[in-house]
């Protein structure tokens, strides 16, 4: 890579690494693993730096890499002990000692996110945290726009159920 | 609508109390190493692929029958007899009778007349024949004629079947014969189309010249080459030839490439002898 490209990449990495780490953290609930995933994602971006559309595709590609890195971590044997698909688990009783009170604790949100299936969790995080569009999310996850909408909807409903946060209570 | 969730997610992802341990320089080093490894893998793969291709080609060419060591002489050797003007085949010492002429009849005319013969019912089962009836979509691979007599090889559109058609449209006694043959991959030494007939061999497309030597005949016959390896020797009624006889000498068929290399040399397993070469 040329020196000018490396300078551009360095600038991009410096400004993006925290954002990618936060996204990864919401996906995996562990700051150390999130940092690993952000690094892996930036290495992938470095490998394809010449071929990425720098104007629009850079952020999307970086997020695709970080989501892939987190999902790859789940697939590794030494990560499988982690609970990542508990659709039928009533975690509200575990996570919500006081369901009436508003959830202030960040840890409870992360634990509730961890109770979502990975695809729903990724849709919720990408749509409602990283503020990506349906099409961008669909491209990152490699699914259709309809799939993104349905997964996001189910994920939000499940998340609200877990947090006992309805739109009415929020308003 | 989901601002509550967004607010919660933003709060949950607050990393103000989480120091960043990642160093961009470390990421750069990892990236460079990754690119280097990918390049090495690409070069190694390309090298191995090239070596495999070269090795495969070398192995294949060394085991080919007609590549490194062509049968017989390496070039077609002929001599022109200055006294008689005849072209002499050096290998047999016999004069070479010229190839029969290309028929001036149109392909359409030949196919139309052969269609009549094709419609005559036959009793031999041909489960391999899926080409359908002879039609104008068939092509004429080679054709020759002499007077009222025509000989042609017709090929089906899907190249699965060939037909050998012989006509004699003399209005006094019209006659003809028509036979279908399954086309298979042409072997280096040719593919028999009609058992026993010296003009029933299909040769590889690289063959540009065919010489047929029938033991006992005073000359070697040169065939008329058509397309796709088909050839014919003469538009003559094969019934005039001698029937097969046990122990009878068999015709030898030689094929030469455009640059004179002999790339085919075989004898027919048995033979229906040809009628005499007509006076040209």
Interface residues (C-beta under 8 A of the other chain):
Chain A: X1 X6 X9 X10 X13 X14 X17 X18 X21 X22 X23 X25 X26 X31 X35 X38 X39 X42 X43 X46 X47 X103 X106 X107 X109 X110 X113 X124 X125 X128 X129 X156 X159 X160 X163 X165 X167 X169 X170 X171
Chain B: X1 X2 X3 X4 X5 X6 X8 X9 X10 X11 X12 X13 X14 X15 X18 X20 X21 X22 X24 X26 X27 X28 X30 X31 X32 X34 X35 X38
